[in-house]
Amino acid sequence: MRFTLTHTDKDSNARCGVISTDHGDIATPIFMPVGTVGSVKGVYHRDLKEDVGAQIILGNTYHLYLRPGLDVLKAAGGLHKFCSWDRPILTDSGGFQVFSLSPIRKLTEDGCIFRSHIDGSKHIFTPENNVDTQRIIGADIIMALDECCPGDADHKYAAKSLDLTEKWLARCIRHFDETEPLYGYSQTFFPIVQGCVYPDLRTRAAETAVSYDREGYAIGGLAVGEPVEKMYEMIELLHPLLPAGKPRYLMGVGTPANILEAIARGVDMFDCVMPTRNGRNGMLFTWEGTINIRNKKWADDFSPIDPQGTSFVDRTYTKAYLRHLTIAGEMLAAEIASEHNLAFYLDLVTKAREHIAAGDFARWKEQTVAKLDERL
């Protein structure tokens, strides 16, 4: 994997560039739709490419490991072939899901023991077998196994958690470097910088991660319960500590405003389930603010879902029609809303790239964030 920095903003830390992988190039800043089990819920791959403009999607190691399972994925030739997606894929290690979904789990220096949320069966992720699992899935970019501690953890807990994460990281990298990709294309490994909301721990974690000289770095353990100001503070802290010539991936973030604020602080890559999850529940993100499409006020509004939107669904469907489908419980409502929200997120980062290149990102960001936070 290669990263080419193309523009930087003069009034913020925002930058844009290009990540080159064997499955294609990715223009940054980029939002990556979440395809947890090998699909982005309710959206055809054709529409992800042609309407949404997705350049890369995510898969989740925990979920894919449990089903369809590694035997099926390996027999298929990896996730790209299994789900018929020919652009880049990133997998997270599944650590967050182990800690958030498993009712019974135990962390040791060897790894994390957990029970499946599906059938209660017992499993273990070690740093080594987690790398092997992501090799079999076949993602272009794979993540370190880590512990994501809560945003309100005290310093003692966060420090102990980081100790474990760093021990696992050393083993992950050693095993990654001792193994090879399985399907004829290269894979890249990103360490994850943890440390909760404590500057000393974040600094230590960043210095440790950078010492391994990888092609990119992830920032984990944010947007997990801490105040948003603390999240921004930690991202600002990490900006000078992470190499300028490597992409930074902020995991699991977030709202449109979060994304623009993080771009202004030097982040290049984002993912979040919010566009699809909120869309399925009737919340739409637009250039004028957020809409609860269930509200009665939209019942006879025959304007486009987002008059400033550029997607097929924005050009085709009205608020009144989408509200009708939503109230009726029609599955098409979730599909339209999900596609709209994803297209909005991709349009948001596209506009950010354009304004960074034009040199007026900081001013545009301030004006845009003020609108995005409004409830219509």
PyMOL commands that set and color helices and strands:
alter all, ss='L'
color gray80, all
select helices_A, chain A and resi 45-52+61-66+70-76+79-83+95-101+127-137+155-178+199-211+228-238+256-264+274-280+296-298+312-316+319-328+331-358+361-372
alter helices_A, ss='H'
color red, helices_A
select strands_A, chain A and resi 2-8+15-21+24-28+30-32+57-60+89-92+105-107+112-115+122-125+141-143+188-190+192-193+217-219+248-250+269-271+283-286+289-292
alter strands_A, ss='S'
color yellow, strands_A
deselect
rebuild
show_as cartoon
